[in-house]
Amino acid sequence: MNRRNFLTSCAAAGMVTALNLSLVERAFGQTQRTSRKVASVSPIRRSDEEWKRLLTPEQYSITRHGGTEVPYSSPLLNIHDRGTFACVDCDLPLFSSKTKFDSQTGWPSFWAPIAKRNVKQNIDNSLAETRTEVLCARCAAHLGHVFADGPPPTGLRYCMNGIALKFVKA
């Protein structure tokens, strides 16, 4: 490779890198701007007995003990109205209907939370593969998992248990 080809290749690689960074910034910028508008999330702490009193047995099993609902069993899967999906345990707004999409997995899926600060993530090694668990930032309810196989603009798929969410129509 001569010097001219080398320099041309380096310049092209630099432009591709800059373009990719711009696309990533655009994809995540919307969520970051939104998160600045949301007040900080104050944690809610309740005893196990309180959660049992407040939740149905199914909600308790999934949100407090990391269970998973049967695929295609959630009524939220087929909701396409405008509104917000909130934590069933504490009412914290988590996902907008604008980011909901049909992932064909059997669980309600979103490409971004309303605000990054409204959800927390933990490494989950409970199965043969390592996954990223998604929790409510306010009450630590198990919501589901996030995967890097979603649609643009983020490329993420927040695969949520419908029983961990409630829909609030706009």
Secondary structure, 3 states (H helix, E strand, C coil): CCHHHHHHHHHHHHHHHHHHHHHHHHHHHHHHHHHHHCCCCCCCCCCHHHHHHHCCHHHHHHHHHCCCCCCCCCHHHHCCCCEEEEECCCCCEEEEHHHEECCCCCCCEECCCCCHHHEEEEEECCCCCCEEEEEECCCCCEEEEEECCCCCCCCCEEEECHHHEEEEEC
